[in-house]
């Protein structure tokens, strides 16, 4: 199962790879002291033994005994994709302090090999499918809780996981040049997710911006 709005092939490929490692990941997590795990990941450890974290604005609970991920509001198990991604976040987290320094996908580990594909389904998709130009971008970014940055013609930072933030930069086009957009990452992001996981976060962010813009347009 995949989250609504994710690019099918990329999301499913990652989900398949991560799902095969879920049991191993849970076993690794059981060997880490809960307090240390909470400290490294930036999660809150509540009185019932659950790690609490926000993922794209939605709260999830991760049991410290069986490491099953559940939605905080309903108690229902999260989708296999979210299970895999959040457990990978927890087991990868090493406590590195987020830097606030932005880098391109190319600068992530092995990012050079996949940067063209990533740009195609992230920044290029946003520039191609967003209707309404820079004002539509600003409106959608604000609706998703984006924090303004001083990059490009408009840019916003988004906290996607407790210690993973992404930025979206937009350059408005004119009669000669089309609009452009790019997803950026903190240079500490690879301390919390592998590069393919970060690619999925970037594509999810773009999908959510497009969805927010389309929703606003029909209001």
Secondary structure, DSSP 8 states (H G I E B T S, - for coil): ---TTS-HHHHHHHHHHHHTTHHHHHHHHHTS-HHHHHHHHT-EE-TTSEEEEEETTEEEEEETTT--EEETTT--B--HHHHHHHHHHHHH---------EE-GGGSTTHHHHHHHHHHHTHHHHHHH--SHHHHHHHHHHHTT-EE-SSSSEEEEEEEETTEEEEEEEE---SSS--EEEEEEETTGGGTS-HHHHHHHHHHHHHHHHHHHHHHHT-
